[in-house]
Each structure stands twice: as C-alpha cells, then as structure tokens.
Amino acid sequence: MAAAVGIGRFVYTPILPLMVEDLGMTKGTAGLIASANFAGYLAGALAAALPGLPGSRRRWLIVALAMSALTTAAMAIPSASAAFLALRFVGGIASAFGLVFSSALVLDRLSAAGRPGLAAIHFAGVGTGILISAILATALSARGWRVLWVAAGVVSMIAVAIVAAVIPDRPGLVATESPRASSGGPSLAGLVVAYGLFGFGYIITATFLVAIVRGSSEVKAVEPVVWMVVGLTAAPSVAVWTFIESRIGIERAFALACAVEAIGVAASVVWLEPVGILLAAALLGATFMGITALGLIWGRRLAQGDPRKILAVLTAAFGVGQIIAPTLAGVTYDATGSFLPSSLAAATALMVAALLALRRRASPAS
C-alpha cells in the first residue's frame, strides 16, 4: 500500500509545483494529468473485478507493484504532456490492482487467522508512503523534479522485493469468518454513491495542497512540512477510525470522518494562514485513509463469498470521483485564479456522503 498508493499515486502532489514551474504547465494541464492517473485507477478497478483473471492474488499484487514502480520512475524521462498522461494512466491501473488485490488478500488472511483488527496496519501503509514521498521531496527538491520521480521509483521497486519476500503464496485460501452484518445504514448502492462522493471530495486537496501553499505568500513558509503532516496523520488514522467504528458503528464512523474531512478541505482555501493550512493537512491525513478503509471494510461485510467484486466496484466509484475533481479544479483555477469554488464543492460532496452513510433503510442492507 505504501508503494502502490502512498507513493505511486500521491508522490505527484509534492512534485507537481516543481513540474509546473519548470515546464510552464497550467493548473488545468496539471489537473488533467492527475485525472489520467485516476482514470487508470478506474480502469484497473473494473479489470480487477473480472472473474476470469488467471493466477493468484499474490502474483497480481507483485506485478501491479512492479508496474507502479516502473511508471513512477519513467515520469522523469519525458517533457510532453501526452507522455505524462500515458504514464500516469498506466500507473493508475497498477495502483488499483495493488489496492484491490492487496486488500482482498490481506483482509481474507487476517479474517482466516482471527485477527481482523490488524487491517489497520495494512491501510497505514498509505500514510507511510506519503511520509516517504514528503521526505524525498524535502531532501531532493533542489535537484529537480526528474530526480524526485526516479528516487520514488527506486524506493517503490525496493518495496516490490520486500513484498515478494514476506508474503507467501497460498492459493485457494478462503476466510473462515463470515463478514459481520452491517448494523444499518445505506444499501450497497448507497455506499457506492457515498464512496464516489468521498473520492471527489478529498482529491482536490490531496492533489493541489502543496501547490496552494506554494502559491500563497501567507503560508509558503510551511511548504517543507505540510505534506509531512499529511503523512504523519495518515499513518495511524486507520487504527483510530477502526477503533471509533468499534464504538459507534461503521455508519456513524464513516459519516463523522467525512464531516471532519470536509472541515479540512474548506480550511485549505478559506483559512490561508499557517495554522489553517496545517490544520487542513492534519484533517486530510487523519481522515482520507480512514474513510477508504471503512468503506472497504463495510463493503466486505456486505459481500457474499469472495469480496473482490464489491471491493472493485467501490474502488471504481471512488475512481470516478477522482477523475472529475482534479480536472474541474484545474480548469476552475485557470478561469478564476482560485481553488476556492472547487474546494467548497468538494467539501459539500463530503457532507452529502456523510448524510448518505447516516441514512437508515427499512430493508436489510444488500
């Protein structure tokens, strides 16, 4: 998760301002490149749901991690937008395969072992990857964006070797624990919509936060640490939110996390002071992987048998939201000179997702 998602998807955020300055990119182009990655993520999620894929989950996971590492490093080579779009699209496919297959593999094996609570460690990998990307950006930004892409690719390839060494291949393993029934809330369709709104709601801040900081003289001083704050708060967030879920239920936990994230997204554009930006970074990091994990865990509870299809459908809905939002934000910025309209729309989407999670249904979840 650290390599495929934390680095493969999110290293673009701290590298983006350097690319924009060196290549003269518009924010619209930068957003389009981000959307290409999320379009690949959508395509990968749909492909991962196909029933006839040959080979084990472990094999697909390792292939996905290797492809993510290679496309990350290859971003250092071109200067043309078309090449960036192609590389980020393929990298998005790899990220989705990595998330779907690693989550299906890890969650089932933890359930079979009677240790489902350890899922928090799996999802904490994303925050760890973000933190690694922030450290790389701080240490190597003076050497330019191309060096950063290569360094991120090398670190990701090291992760491939580690995964291959520590995850044994156990074909046909099936979890012995039945998914726990949801205590209410939306049907699967409602969860899918809420998850898609969450994808739309968080990704503008997750893509452009460092660019927002660099473009504002009031908060530019916190640029070296703002992405580190996201990573540091993301790493323990899944453990925190799964604990909260065990106390108040998955519907309320999902809704609360979306509402907290909405505050952070709004703060990133309405409170342009160091305290406000650091709060936005902390709330983003503290929630986005928590919501991701809660949604996938919730989906698995609704699954009958192999959870891969439901996990892939949720990931696809998430991907649709992510495709739309960065391009919308970039185009809006080029037209207005501000991320305010798109970020407030994102905060609204998160609040709607919270309301969907809280909505009770008279019929059982399906």
Secondary structure, 3 states (H helix, E strand, C coil): CHHHHHHCCCCHHHHHHHHHHHHCCCHHHHHHHHHHHHHHHHHHHHHHCCCCCCCCHHHHHHHHHHHHHHHHHHCCCCCCHHHHHHHHHHHHHHHHHHHHHHHHHHHHHHHHCCCHHHHHHHHHHHHHHHHHHHHHHHHHHHHCHHHHHHHHHHHHHHHHHHHHHHCCCCCCCCCCCCCCCCCCCCCHHHHHHHHHHHHHHHHHHHHHHHHHHHCCCCCHHHHHHHHHHHHHHHCCHHHHHHHHHHHHCHHHHHHHHHHHHHHHHHHHHHCCCHHHHHHHHHHHHHHHHHHHHHHHHHHHHHCCCCCHHHHHHHHHHHHHHHHHHHHHHHHHHHHHCCCHHHHHHHHHHHHHHHHHHHCCCCCCCC
